[in-house]
Amino acid sequence: MHAGGRRFPSALAIQLAEHVADQHLTGRETTVLKLVAEGRSNKRIGGQLDIAEGTVKAHMKSILGKLAASDRTHAVTIAVRRGIIDL
């Protein structure tokens, strides 16, 4: 603070530190995750977005990795908590 720096509350500093290494989801990944949050299957998501089911699975694999999530439900929970998607 003496050198003109800013002081952050410790809770905010902890929250920032948790997300420093976060990788951002692409627009398509965000769309896929929103549809997952609505309860759609990979097959239905593929049909709605006019992409192959395998492509949806590839997007989900990327989403899980970027969010460090263990499964689809965990990914949705993380995304909602971080403000990536709204329910």
PyMOL Python script that loads the backbone (N, CA, C, O; Angstrom):
from pymol import cmd

cmd.read_pdbstr("""\
ATOM      1  N   MET A   1       0.825  -1.182   0.000  1.00  0.00           N
ATOM      2  CA  MET A   1       0.000   0.000   0.000  1.00  0.00           C
ATOM      3  C   MET A   1       0.874   1.253   0.000  1.00  0.00           C
ATOM      4  O   MET A   1       0.476   2.288  -0.534  1.00  0.00           O
ATOM      5  N   HIS A   2       2.050   1.162   0.591  1.00  0.00           N
ATOM      6  CA  HIS A   2       2.925   2.324   0.634  1.00  0.00           C
ATOM      7  C   HIS A   2       3.337   2.776  -0.763  1.00  0.00           C
ATOM      8  O   HIS A   2       3.545   3.968  -0.987  1.00  0.00           O
ATOM      9  N   ALA A   3       3.456   1.860  -1.686  1.00  0.00           N
ATOM     10  CA  ALA A   3       3.901   2.190  -3.038  1.00  0.00           C
ATOM     11  C   ALA A   3       2.713   2.486  -3.959  1.00  0.00           C
ATOM     12  O   ALA A   3       2.870   2.498  -5.180  1.00  0.00           O
ATOM     13  N   GLY A   4       1.553   2.721  -3.400  1.00  0.00           N
ATOM     14  CA  GLY A   4       0.388   3.039  -4.212  1.00  0.00           C
ATOM     15  C   GLY A   4      -0.398   1.830  -4.657  1.00  0.00           C
ATOM     16  O   GLY A   4      -1.302   1.952  -5.484  1.00  0.00           O
ATOM     17  N   GLY A   5      -0.070   0.652  -4.122  1.00  0.00           N
ATOM     18  CA  GLY A   5      -0.794  -0.570  -4.467  1.00  0.00           C
ATOM     19  C   GLY A   5      -2.162  -0.601  -3.814  1.00  0.00           C
ATOM     20  O   GLY A   5      -2.504   0.263  -3.007  1.00  0.00           O
ATOM     21  N   ARG A   6      -2.917  -1.588  -4.166  1.00  0.00           N
ATOM     22  CA  ARG A   6      -4.251  -1.748  -3.603  1.00  0.00           C
ATOM     23  C   ARG A   6      -4.289  -2.932  -2.664  1.00  0.00           C
ATOM     24  O   ARG A   6      -3.533  -3.892  -2.812  1.00  0.00           O
ATOM     25  N   ARG A   7      -5.178  -2.847  -1.703  1.00  0.00           N
ATOM     26  CA  ARG A   7      -5.370  -3.943  -0.759  1.00  0.00           C
ATOM     27  C   ARG A   7      -6.719  -4.583  -1.055  1.00  0.00           C
ATOM     28  O   ARG A   7      -7.740  -3.900  -1.135  1.00  0.00           O
ATOM     29  N   PHE A   8      -6.709  -5.917  -1.219  1.00  0.00           N
ATOM     30  CA  PHE A   8      -7.939  -6.650  -1.463  1.00  0.00           C
ATOM     31  C   PHE A   8      -8.328  -7.385  -0.187  1.00  0.00           C
ATOM     32  O   PHE A   8      -7.466  -7.882   0.536  1.00  0.00           O
ATOM     33  N   PRO A   9      -9.636  -7.452   0.088  1.00  0.00           N
ATOM     34  CA  PRO A   9     -10.070  -8.277   1.222  1.00  0.00           C
ATOM     35  C   PRO A   9      -9.603  -9.725   1.000  1.00  0.00           C
ATOM     36  O   PRO A   9      -9.557 -10.196  -0.136  1.00  0.00           O
ATOM     37  N   SER A  10      -9.265 -10.409   2.066  1.00  0.00           N
ATOM     38  CA  SER A  10      -8.717 -11.762   1.939  1.00  0.00           C
ATOM     39  C   SER A  10      -9.669 -12.718   1.219  1.00  0.00           C
ATOM     40  O   SER A  10      -9.216 -13.574   0.459  1.00  0.00           O
ATOM     41  N   ALA A  11     -10.972 -12.589   1.443  1.00  0.00           N
ATOM     42  CA  ALA A  11     -11.936 -13.467   0.768  1.00  0.00           C
ATOM     43  C   ALA A  11     -11.869 -13.274  -0.750  1.00  0.00           C
ATOM     44  O   ALA A  11     -11.948 -14.242  -1.506  1.00  0.00           O
ATOM     45  N   LEU A  12     -11.726 -12.036  -1.186  1.00  0.00           N
ATOM     46  CA  LEU A  12     -11.618 -11.760  -2.612  1.00  0.00           C
ATOM     47  C   LEU A  12     -10.304 -12.293  -3.166  1.00  0.00           C
ATOM     48  O   LEU A  12     -10.275 -12.846  -4.266  1.00  0.00           O
ATOM     49  N   ALA A  13      -9.235 -12.135  -2.430  1.00  0.00           N
ATOM     50  CA  ALA A  13      -7.929 -12.633  -2.860  1.00  0.00           C
ATOM     51  C   ALA A  13      -7.959 -14.159  -3.023  1.00  0.00           C
ATOM     52  O   ALA A  13      -7.385 -14.692  -3.972  1.00  0.00           O
ATOM     53  N   ILE A  14      -8.613 -14.843  -2.119  1.00  0.00           N
ATOM     54  CA  ILE A  14      -8.735 -16.303  -2.198  1.00  0.00           C
ATOM     55  C   ILE A  14      -9.537 -16.688  -3.431  1.00  0.00           C
ATOM     56  O   ILE A  14      -9.170 -17.613  -4.156  1.00  0.00           O
ATOM     57  N   GLN A  15     -10.639 -15.970  -3.665  1.00  0.00           N
ATOM     58  CA  GLN A  15     -11.479 -16.258  -4.824  1.00  0.00           C
ATOM     59  C   GLN A  15     -10.705 -16.034  -6.121  1.00  0.00           C
ATOM     60  O   GLN A  15     -10.801 -16.842  -7.044  1.00  0.00           O
ATOM     61  N   LEU A  16      -9.955 -14.966  -6.198  1.00  0.00           N
ATOM     62  CA  LEU A  16      -9.144 -14.692  -7.391  1.00  0.00           C
ATOM     63  C   LEU A  16      -8.085 -15.766  -7.591  1.00  0.00           C
ATOM     64  O   LEU A  16      -7.853 -16.209  -8.715  1.00  0.00           O
ATOM     65  N   ALA A  17      -7.454 -16.179  -6.524  1.00  0.00           N
ATOM     66  CA  ALA A  17      -6.398 -17.193  -6.621  1.00  0.00           C
ATOM     67  C   ALA A  17      -6.946 -18.519  -7.122  1.00  0.00           C
ATOM     68  O   ALA A  17      -6.253 -19.247  -7.833  1.00  0.00           O
ATOM     69  N   GLU A  18      -8.185 -18.841  -6.760  1.00  0.00           N
ATOM     70  CA  GLU A  18      -8.798 -20.093  -7.201  1.00  0.00           C
ATOM     71  C   GLU A  18      -8.998 -20.125  -8.711  1.00  0.00           C
ATOM     72  O   GLU A  18      -9.051 -21.203  -9.304  1.00  0.00           O
ATOM     73  N   HIS A  19      -9.108 -18.965  -9.336  1.00  0.00           N
ATOM     74  CA  HIS A  19      -9.447 -18.907 -10.750  1.00  0.00           C
ATOM     75  C   HIS A  19      -8.328 -18.374 -11.641  1.00  0.00           C
ATOM     76  O   HIS A  19      -8.553 -18.134 -12.827  1.00  0.00           O
ATOM     77  N   VAL A  20      -7.158 -18.189 -11.107  1.00  0.00           N
ATOM     78  CA  VAL A  20      -6.046 -17.650 -11.884  1.00  0.00           C
ATOM     79  C   VAL A  20      -5.743 -18.535 -13.089  1.00  0.00           C
ATOM     80  O   VAL A  20      -5.481 -18.028 -14.180  1.00  0.00           O
ATOM     81  N   ALA A  21      -5.777 -19.828 -12.903  1.00  0.00           N
ATOM     82  CA  ALA A  21      -5.425 -20.749 -13.983  1.00  0.00           C
ATOM     83  C   ALA A  21      -6.627 -21.166 -14.830  1.00  0.00           C
ATOM     84  O   ALA A  21      -6.495 -22.019 -15.708  1.00  0.00           O
ATOM     85  N   ASP A  22      -7.792 -20.579 -14.579  1.00  0.00           N
ATOM     86  CA  ASP A  22      -8.984 -20.941 -15.338  1.00  0.00           C
ATOM     87  C   ASP A  22      -8.782 -20.711 -16.823  1.00  0.00           C
ATOM     88  O   ASP A  22      -8.184 -19.723 -17.249  1.00  0.00           O
ATOM     89  N   GLN A  23      -9.289 -21.634 -17.584  1.00  0.00           N
ATOM     90  CA  GLN A  23      -9.320 -21.474 -19.031  1.00  0.00           C
ATOM     91  C   GLN A  23     -10.755 -21.113 -19.399  1.00  0.00           C
ATOM     92  O   GLN A  23     -11.705 -21.698 -18.879  1.00  0.00           O
ATOM     93  N   HIS A  24     -10.896 -20.178 -20.271  1.00  0.00           N
ATOM     94  CA  HIS A  24     -12.234 -19.737 -20.658  1.00  0.00           C
ATOM     95  C   HIS A  24     -12.884 -20.730 -21.606  1.00  0.00           C
ATOM     96  O   HIS A  24     -12.223 -21.330 -22.453  1.00  0.00           O
ATOM     97  N   LEU A  25     -14.193 -20.893 -21.445  1.00  0.00           N
ATOM     98  CA  LEU A  25     -14.949 -21.740 -22.349  1.00  0.00           C
ATOM     99  C   LEU A  25     -15.217 -20.966 -23.640  1.00  0.00           C
ATOM    100  O   LEU A  25     -15.409 -19.750 -23.623  1.00  0.00           O
ATOM    101  N   THR A  26     -15.226 -21.686 -24.747  1.00  0.00           N
ATOM    102  CA  THR A  26     -15.592 -21.064 -26.019  1.00  0.00           C
ATOM    103  C   THR A  26     -17.094 -20.810 -26.016  1.00  0.00           C
ATOM    104  O   THR A  26     -17.814 -21.307 -25.150  1.00  0.00           O
ATOM    105  N   GLY A  27     -17.555 -20.046 -26.973  1.00  0.00           N
ATOM    106  CA  GLY A  27     -18.990 -19.797 -27.097  1.00  0.00           C
ATOM    107  C   GLY A  27     -19.771 -21.081 -27.294  1.00  0.00           C
ATOM    108  O   GLY A  27     -20.840 -21.256 -26.710  1.00  0.00           O
ATOM    109  N   ARG A  28     -19.247 -21.979 -28.111  1.00  0.00           N
ATOM    110  CA  ARG A  28     -19.926 -23.254 -28.366  1.00  0.00           C
ATOM    111  C   ARG A  28     -19.958 -24.104 -27.100  1.00  0.00           C
ATOM    112  O   ARG A  28     -20.970 -24.739 -26.805  1.00  0.00           O
ATOM    113  N   GLU A  29     -18.858 -24.118 -26.351  1.00  0.00           N
ATOM    114  CA  GLU A  29     -18.811 -24.890 -25.105  1.00  0.00           C
ATOM    115  C   GLU A  29     -19.832 -24.338 -24.115  1.00  0.00           C
ATOM    116  O   GLU A  29     -20.498 -25.107 -23.421  1.00  0.00           O
ATOM    117  N   THR A  30     -19.959 -23.030 -24.043  1.00  0.00           N
ATOM    118  CA  THR A  30     -20.943 -22.418 -23.146  1.00  0.00           C
ATOM    119  C   THR A  30     -22.354 -22.810 -23.563  1.00  0.00           C
ATOM    120  O   THR A  30     -23.192 -23.118 -22.715  1.00  0.00           O
ATOM    121  N   THR A  31     -22.620 -22.798 -24.865  1.00  0.00           N
ATOM    122  CA  THR A  31     -23.934 -23.199 -25.367  1.00  0.00           C
ATOM    123  C   THR A  31     -24.226 -24.652 -25.008  1.00  0.00           C
ATOM    124  O   THR A  31     -25.315 -24.971 -24.532  1.00  0.00           O
ATOM    125  N   VAL A  32     -23.258 -25.527 -25.236  1.00  0.00           N
ATOM    126  CA  VAL A  32     -23.428 -26.946 -24.906  1.00  0.00           C
ATOM    127  C   VAL A  32     -23.699 -27.099 -23.412  1.00  0.00           C
ATOM    128  O   VAL A  32     -24.588 -27.855 -23.020  1.00  0.00           O
ATOM    129  N   LEU A  33     -22.950 -26.397 -22.586  1.00  0.00           N
ATOM    130  CA  LEU A  33     -23.125 -26.521 -21.133  1.00  0.00           C
ATOM    131  C   LEU A  33     -24.497 -26.006 -20.695  1.00  0.00           C
ATOM    132  O   LEU A  33     -25.102 -26.575 -19.786  1.00  0.00           O
ATOM    133  N   LYS A  34     -24.996 -24.945 -21.320  1.00  0.00           N
ATOM    134  CA  LYS A  34     -26.344 -24.453 -21.006  1.00  0.00           C
ATOM    135  C   LYS A  34     -27.391 -25.512 -21.327  1.00  0.00           C
ATOM    136  O   LYS A  34     -28.342 -25.707 -20.569  1.00  0.00           O
ATOM    137  N   LEU A  35     -27.212 -26.194 -22.453  1.00  0.00           N
ATOM    138  CA  LEU A  35     -28.158 -27.242 -22.827  1.00  0.00           C
ATOM    139  C   LEU A  35     -28.060 -28.442 -21.892  1.00  0.00           C
ATOM    140  O   LEU A  35     -29.070 -29.076 -21.588  1.00  0.00           O
ATOM    141  N   VAL A  36     -26.858 -28.755 -21.437  1.00  0.00           N
ATOM    142  CA  VAL A  36     -26.681 -29.810 -20.430  1.00  0.00           C
ATOM    143  C   VAL A  36     -27.428 -29.414 -19.158  1.00  0.00           C
ATOM    144  O   VAL A  36     -28.098 -30.243 -18.542  1.00  0.00           O
ATOM    145  N   ALA A  37     -27.310 -28.153 -18.770  1.00  0.00           N
ATOM    146  CA  ALA A  37     -27.985 -27.667 -17.558  1.00  0.00           C
ATOM    147  C   ALA A  37     -29.505 -27.777 -17.674  1.00  0.00           C
ATOM    148  O   ALA A  37     -30.207 -27.901 -16.670  1.00  0.00           O
ATOM    149  N   GLU A  38     -30.002 -27.731 -18.911  1.00  0.00           N
ATOM    150  CA  GLU A  38     -31.443 -27.892 -19.146  1.00  0.00           C
ATOM    151  C   GLU A  38     -31.865 -29.357 -19.179  1.00  0.00           C
ATOM    152  O   GLU A  38     -33.044 -29.663 -19.352  1.00  0.00           O
ATOM    153  N   GLY A  39     -30.892 -30.268 -19.010  1.00  0.00           N
ATOM    154  CA  GLY A  39     -31.198 -31.690 -18.934  1.00  0.00           C
ATOM    155  C   GLY A  39     -31.162 -32.430 -20.249  1.00  0.00           C
ATOM    156  O   GLY A  39     -31.621 -33.569 -20.328  1.00  0.00           O
ATOM    157  N   ARG A  40     -30.634 -31.815 -21.272  1.00  0.00           N
ATOM    158  CA  ARG A  40     -30.597 -32.469 -22.589  1.00  0.00           C
ATOM    159  C   ARG A  40     -29.462 -33.485 -22.672  1.00  0.00           C
ATOM    160  O   ARG A  40     -28.402 -33.305 -22.073  1.00  0.00           O
ATOM    161  N   SER A  41     -29.702 -34.540 -23.418  1.00  0.00           N
ATOM    162  CA  SER A  41     -28.689 -35.573 -23.663  1.00  0.00           C
ATOM    163  C   SER A  41     -27.745 -35.082 -24.763  1.00  0.00           C
ATOM    164  O   SER A  41     -28.041 -34.121 -25.473  1.00  0.00           O
ATOM    165  N   ASN A  42     -26.608 -35.761 -24.888  1.00  0.00           N
ATOM    166  CA  ASN A  42     -25.665 -35.424 -25.959  1.00  0.00           C
ATOM    167  C   ASN A  42     -26.333 -35.535 -27.330  1.00  0.00           C
ATOM    168  O   ASN A  42     -26.111 -34.705 -28.211  1.00  0.00           O
ATOM    169  N   LYS A  43     -27.143 -36.559 -27.493  1.00  0.00           N
ATOM    170  CA  LYS A  43     -27.819 -36.771 -28.779  1.00  0.00           C
ATOM    171  C   LYS A  43     -28.759 -35.607 -29.099  1.00  0.00           C
ATOM    172  O   LYS A  43     -28.763 -35.100 -30.221  1.00  0.00           O
ATOM    173  N   ARG A  44     -29.543 -35.191 -28.129  1.00  0.00           N
ATOM    174  CA  ARG A  44     -30.482 -34.075 -28.338  1.00  0.00           C
ATOM    175  C   ARG A  44     -29.736 -32.767 -28.566  1.00  0.00           C
ATOM    176  O   ARG A  44     -30.150 -31.954 -29.392  1.00  0.00           O
ATOM    177  N   ILE A  45     -28.643 -32.559 -27.844  1.00  0.00           N
ATOM    178  CA  ILE A  45     -27.843 -31.345 -28.037  1.00  0.00           C
ATOM    179  C   ILE A  45     -27.289 -31.324 -29.460  1.00  0.00           C
ATOM    180  O   ILE A  45     -27.335 -30.301 -30.143  1.00  0.00           O
ATOM    181  N   GLY A  46     -26.768 -32.465 -29.890  1.00  0.00           N
ATOM    182  CA  GLY A  46     -26.250 -32.565 -31.248  1.00  0.00           C
ATOM    183  C   GLY A  46     -27.310 -32.236 -32.283  1.00  0.00           C
ATOM    184  O   GLY A  46     -27.051 -31.500 -33.235  1.00  0.00           O
ATOM    185  N   GLY A  47     -28.497 -32.780 -32.099  1.00  0.00           N
ATOM    186  CA  GLY A  47     -29.593 -32.505 -33.024  1.00  0.00           C
ATOM    187  C   GLY A  47     -29.981 -31.037 -33.040  1.00  0.00           C
ATOM    188  O   GLY A  47     -30.227 -30.458 -34.098  1.00  0.00           O
ATOM    189  N   GLN A  48     -30.032 -30.445 -31.860  1.00  0.00           N
ATOM    190  CA  GLN A  48     -30.422 -29.035 -31.769  1.00  0.00           C
ATOM    191  C   GLN A  48     -29.370 -28.119 -32.394  1.00  0.00           C
ATOM    192  O   GLN A  48     -29.715 -27.130 -33.040  1.00  0.00           O
ATOM    193  N   LEU A  49     -28.095 -28.443 -32.205  1.00  0.00           N
ATOM    194  CA  LEU A  49     -27.020 -27.600 -32.722  1.00  0.00           C
ATOM    195  C   LEU A  49     -26.548 -28.020 -34.110  1.00  0.00           C
ATOM    196  O   LEU A  49     -25.658 -27.397 -34.689  1.00  0.00           O
ATOM    197  N   ASP A  50     -27.152 -29.084 -34.636  1.00  0.00           N
ATOM    198  CA  ASP A  50     -26.798 -29.631 -35.943  1.00  0.00           C
ATOM    199  C   ASP A  50     -25.321 -30.029 -36.010  1.00  0.00           C
ATOM    200  O   ASP A  50     -24.609 -29.713 -36.963  1.00  0.00           O
ATOM    201  N   ILE A  51     -24.892 -30.735 -34.962  1.00  0.00           N
ATOM    202  CA  ILE A  51     -23.535 -31.287 -34.906  1.00  0.00           C
ATOM    203  C   ILE A  51     -23.638 -32.757 -34.489  1.00  0.00           C
ATOM    204  O   ILE A  51     -24.655 -33.182 -33.942  1.00  0.00           O
ATOM    205  N   ALA A  52     -22.602 -33.512 -34.747  1.00  0.00           N
ATOM    206  CA  ALA A  52     -22.608 -34.934 -34.388  1.00  0.00           C
ATOM    207  C   ALA A  52     -22.562 -35.112 -32.875  1.00  0.00           C
ATOM    208  O   ALA A  52     -22.017 -34.279 -32.152  1.00  0.00           O
ATOM    209  N   GLU A  53     -23.142 -36.205 -32.418  1.00  0.00           N
ATOM    210  CA  GLU A  53     -23.106 -36.525 -30.992  1.00  0.00           C
ATOM    211  C   GLU A  53     -21.661 -36.619 -30.498  1.00  0.00           C
ATOM    212  O   GLU A  53     -21.358 -36.215 -29.376  1.00  0.00           O
ATOM    213  N   GLY A  54     -20.782 -37.147 -31.332  1.00  0.00           N
ATOM    214  CA  GLY A  54     -19.364 -37.234 -30.973  1.00  0.00           C
ATOM    215  C   GLY A  54     -18.734 -35.868 -30.764  1.00  0.00           C
ATOM    216  O   GLY A  54     -17.848 -35.708 -29.925  1.00  0.00           O
ATOM    217  N   THR A  55     -19.191 -34.887 -31.524  1.00  0.00           N
ATOM    218  CA  THR A  55     -18.692 -33.517 -31.353  1.00  0.00           C
ATOM    219  C   THR A  55     -19.149 -32.954 -30.014  1.00  0.00           C
ATOM    220  O   THR A  55     -18.394 -32.263 -29.330  1.00  0.00           O
ATOM    221  N   VAL A  56     -20.384 -33.254 -29.647  1.00  0.00           N
ATOM    222  CA  VAL A  56     -20.892 -32.821 -28.338  1.00  0.00           C
ATOM    223  C   VAL A  56     -20.041 -33.453 -27.239  1.00  0.00           C
ATOM    224  O   VAL A  56     -19.670 -32.783 -26.276  1.00  0.00           O
ATOM    225  N   LYS A  57     -19.733 -34.739 -27.382  1.00  0.00           N
ATOM    226  CA  LYS A  57     -18.894 -35.424 -26.397  1.00  0.00           C
ATOM    227  C   LYS A  57     -17.518 -34.785 -26.313  1.00  0.00           C
ATOM    228  O   LYS A  57     -16.959 -34.654 -25.224  1.00  0.00           O
ATOM    229  N   ALA A  58     -16.970 -34.385 -27.455  1.00  0.00           N
ATOM    230  CA  ALA A  58     -15.658 -33.715 -27.463  1.00  0.00           C
ATOM    231  C   ALA A  58     -15.737 -32.374 -26.744  1.00  0.00           C
ATOM    232  O   ALA A  58     -14.827 -32.010 -26.000  1.00  0.00           O
ATOM    233  N   HIS A  59     -16.822 -31.643 -26.966  1.00  0.00           N
ATOM    234  CA  HIS A  59     -17.006 -30.368 -26.257  1.00  0.00           C
ATOM    235  C   HIS A  59     -17.095 -30.612 -24.749  1.00  0.00           C
ATOM    236  O   HIS A  59     -16.509 -29.878 -23.954  1.00  0.00           O
ATOM    237  N   MET A  60     -17.844 -31.661 -24.367  1.00  0.00           N
ATOM    238  CA  MET A  60     -17.988 -31.962 -22.937  1.00  0.00           C
ATOM    239  C   MET A  60     -16.651 -32.337 -22.323  1.00  0.00           C
ATOM    240  O   MET A  60     -16.355 -31.939 -21.196  1.00  0.00           O
ATOM    241  N   LYS A  61     -15.849 -33.091 -23.041  1.00  0.00           N
ATOM    242  CA  LYS A  61     -14.530 -33.462 -22.534  1.00  0.00           C
ATOM    243  C   LYS A  61     -13.686 -32.210 -22.302  1.00  0.00           C
ATOM    244  O   LYS A  61     -12.993 -32.102 -21.290  1.00  0.00           O
ATOM    245  N   SER A  62     -13.745 -31.281 -23.225  1.00  0.00           N
ATOM    246  CA  SER A  62     -13.013 -30.026 -23.088  1.00  0.00           C
ATOM    247  C   SER A  62     -13.535 -29.209 -21.904  1.00  0.00           C
ATOM    248  O   SER A  62     -12.755 -28.658 -21.128  1.00  0.00           O
ATOM    249  N   ILE A  63     -14.850 -29.140 -21.776  1.00  0.00           N
ATOM    250  CA  ILE A  63     -15.476 -28.399 -20.673  1.00  0.00           C
ATOM    251  C   ILE A  63     -15.045 -28.987 -19.328  1.00  0.00           C
ATOM    252  O   ILE A  63     -14.657 -28.255 -18.417  1.00  0.00           O
ATOM    253  N   LEU A  64     -15.119 -30.307 -19.213  1.00  0.00           N
ATOM    254  CA  LEU A  64     -14.734 -30.971 -17.956  1.00  0.00           C
ATOM    255  C   LEU A  64     -13.281 -30.659 -17.605  1.00  0.00           C
ATOM    256  O   LEU A  64     -12.959 -30.399 -16.445  1.00  0.00           O
ATOM    257  N   GLY A  65     -12.416 -30.685 -18.603  1.00  0.00           N
ATOM    258  CA  GLY A  65     -11.009 -30.381 -18.361  1.00  0.00           C
ATOM    259  C   GLY A  65     -10.782 -28.945 -17.951  1.00  0.00           C
ATOM    260  O   GLY A  65     -10.041 -28.675 -17.006  1.00  0.00           O
ATOM    261  N   LYS A  66     -11.415 -28.019 -18.655  1.00  0.00           N
ATOM    262  CA  LYS A  66     -11.229 -26.598 -18.360  1.00  0.00           C
ATOM    263  C   LYS A  66     -11.766 -26.215 -16.985  1.00  0.00           C
ATOM    264  O   LYS A  66     -11.197 -25.365 -16.300  1.00  0.00           O
ATOM    265  N   LEU A  67     -12.866 -26.850 -16.588  1.00  0.00           N
ATOM    266  CA  LEU A  67     -13.468 -26.528 -15.293  1.00  0.00           C
ATOM    267  C   LEU A  67     -12.983 -27.441 -14.173  1.00  0.00           C
ATOM    268  O   LEU A  67     -13.366 -27.265 -13.016  1.00  0.00           O
ATOM    269  N   ALA A  68     -12.147 -28.409 -14.511  1.00  0.00           N
ATOM    270  CA  ALA A  68     -11.677 -29.402 -13.536  1.00  0.00           C
ATOM    271  C   ALA A  68     -12.868 -30.065 -12.850  1.00  0.00           C
ATOM    272  O   ALA A  68     -12.888 -30.252 -11.633  1.00  0.00           O
ATOM    273  N   ALA A  69     -13.853 -30.411 -13.664  1.00  0.00           N
ATOM    274  CA  ALA A  69     -15.079 -31.039 -13.157  1.00  0.00           C
ATOM    275  C   ALA A  69     -15.005 -32.543 -13.341  1.00  0.00           C
ATOM    276  O   ALA A  69     -14.368 -33.036 -14.272  1.00  0.00           O
ATOM    277  N   SER A  70     -15.660 -33.265 -12.448  1.00  0.00           N
ATOM    278  CA  SER A  70     -15.625 -34.725 -12.501  1.00  0.00           C
ATOM    279  C   SER A  70     -16.717 -35.317 -13.388  1.00  0.00           C
ATOM    280  O   SER A  70     -16.583 -36.441 -13.871  1.00  0.00           O
ATOM    281  N   ASP A  71     -17.803 -34.563 -13.604  1.00  0.00           N
ATOM    282  CA  ASP A  71     -18.888 -35.043 -14.454  1.00  0.00           C
ATOM    283  C   ASP A  71     -19.731 -33.858 -14.910  1.00  0.00           C
ATOM    284  O   ASP A  71     -19.452 -32.710 -14.563  1.00  0.00           O
ATOM    285  N   ARG A  72     -20.767 -34.153 -15.692  1.00  0.00           N
ATOM    286  CA  ARG A  72     -21.618 -33.093 -16.252  1.00  0.00           C
ATOM    287  C   ARG A  72     -22.272 -32.240 -15.169  1.00  0.00           C
ATOM    288  O   ARG A  72     -22.297 -31.014 -15.268  1.00  0.00           O
ATOM    289  N   THR A  73     -22.796 -32.890 -14.146  1.00  0.00           N
ATOM    290  CA  THR A  73     -23.469 -32.160 -13.074  1.00  0.00           C
ATOM    291  C   THR A  73     -22.489 -31.240 -12.356  1.00  0.00           C
ATOM    292  O   THR A  73     -22.812 -30.093 -12.047  1.00  0.00           O
ATOM    293  N   HIS A  74     -21.300 -31.747 -12.095  1.00  0.00           N
ATOM    294  CA  HIS A  74     -20.268 -30.940 -11.447  1.00  0.00           C
ATOM    295  C   HIS A  74     -19.901 -29.747 -12.322  1.00  0.00           C
ATOM    296  O   HIS A  74     -19.705 -28.646 -11.808  1.00  0.00           O
ATOM    297  N   ALA A  75     -19.804 -29.947 -13.628  1.00  0.00           N
ATOM    298  CA  ALA A  75     -19.473 -28.858 -14.552  1.00  0.00           C
ATOM    299  C   ALA A  75     -20.539 -27.768 -14.512  1.00  0.00           C
ATOM    300  O   ALA A  75     -20.213 -26.581 -14.489  1.00  0.00           O
ATOM    301  N   VAL A  76     -21.807 -28.164 -14.504  1.00  0.00           N
ATOM    302  CA  VAL A  76     -22.892 -27.190 -14.430  1.00  0.00           C
ATOM    303  C   VAL A  76     -22.824 -26.434 -13.113  1.00  0.00           C
ATOM    304  O   VAL A  76     -22.974 -25.212 -13.090  1.00  0.00           O
ATOM    305  N   THR A  77     -22.600 -27.142 -12.024  1.00  0.00           N
ATOM    306  CA  THR A  77     -22.512 -26.505 -10.705  1.00  0.00           C
ATOM    307  C   THR A  77     -21.387 -25.473 -10.670  1.00  0.00           C
ATOM    308  O   THR A  77     -21.578 -24.359 -10.182  1.00  0.00           O
ATOM    309  N   ILE A  78     -20.230 -25.839 -11.180  1.00  0.00           N
ATOM    310  CA  ILE A  78     -19.087 -24.922 -11.216  1.00  0.00           C
ATOM    311  C   ILE A  78     -19.414 -23.710 -12.089  1.00  0.00           C
ATOM    312  O   ILE A  78     -19.137 -22.573 -11.705  1.00  0.00           O
ATOM    313  N   ALA A  79     -19.997 -23.951 -13.253  1.00  0.00           N
ATOM    314  CA  ALA A  79     -20.305 -22.874 -14.189  1.00  0.00           C
ATOM    315  C   ALA A  79     -21.321 -21.886 -13.594  1.00  0.00           C
ATOM    316  O   ALA A  79     -21.193 -20.677 -13.787  1.00  0.00           O
ATOM    317  N   VAL A  80     -22.307 -22.387 -12.890  1.00  0.00           N
ATOM    318  CA  VAL A  80     -23.292 -21.511 -12.252  1.00  0.00           C
ATOM    319  C   VAL A  80     -22.615 -20.711 -11.140  1.00  0.00           C
ATOM    320  O   VAL A  80     -22.812 -19.500 -11.040  1.00  0.00           O
ATOM    321  N   ARG A  81     -21.833 -21.370 -10.321  1.00  0.00           N
ATOM    322  CA  ARG A  81     -21.156 -20.701  -9.204  1.00  0.00           C
ATOM    323  C   ARG A  81     -20.225 -19.596  -9.705  1.00  0.00           C
ATOM    324  O   ARG A  81     -20.105 -18.549  -9.069  1.00  0.00           O
ATOM    325  N   ARG A  82     -19.563 -19.827 -10.848  1.00  0.00           N
ATOM    326  CA  ARG A  82     -18.628 -18.839 -11.392  1.00  0.00           C
ATOM    327  C   ARG A  82     -19.293 -17.808 -12.295  1.00  0.00           C
ATOM    328  O   ARG A  82     -18.630 -16.902 -12.801  1.00  0.00           O
ATOM    329  N   GLY A  83     -20.585 -17.942 -12.496  1.00  0.00           N
ATOM    330  CA  GLY A  83     -21.297 -16.971 -13.315  1.00  0.00           C
ATOM    331  C   GLY A  83     -21.127 -17.171 -14.811  1.00  0.00           C
ATOM    332  O   GLY A  83     -21.387 -16.257 -15.595  1.00  0.00           O
ATOM    333  N   ILE A  84     -20.689 -18.363 -15.214  1.00  0.00           N
ATOM    334  CA  ILE A  84     -20.513 -18.660 -16.633  1.00  0.00           C
ATOM    335  C   ILE A  84     -21.863 -18.868 -17.299  1.00  0.00           C
ATOM    336  O   ILE A  84     -22.083 -18.429 -18.427  1.00  0.00           O
ATOM    337  N   ILE A  85     -22.770 -19.545 -16.588  1.00  0.00           N
ATOM    338  CA  ILE A  85     -24.135 -19.740 -17.084  1.00  0.00           C
ATOM    339  C   ILE A  85     -25.108 -19.402 -15.965  1.00  0.00           C
ATOM    340  O   ILE A  85     -24.754 -19.418 -14.787  1.00  0.00           O
ATOM    341  N   ASP A  86     -26.331 -19.098 -16.354  1.00  0.00           N
ATOM    342  CA  ASP A  86     -27.419 -18.856 -15.409  1.00  0.00           C
ATOM    343  C   ASP A  86     -28.469 -19.938 -15.587  1.00  0.00           C
ATOM    344  O   ASP A  86     -28.672 -20.449 -16.688  1.00  0.00           O
ATOM    345  N   LEU A  87     -29.127 -20.276 -14.501  1.00  0.00           N
ATOM    346  CA  LEU A  87     -30.226 -21.258 -14.582  1.00  0.00           C
ATOM    347  C   LEU A  87     -31.550 -20.545 -14.545  1.00  0.00           C
ATOM    348  O   LEU A  87     -32.599 -21.187 -14.602  1.00  0.00           O
TER     349      LEU A  87
END
""", "prot")
cmd.dss("prot")
cmd.show_as("cartoon", "prot")
cmd.util.cbc("prot")
cmd.orient("prot")
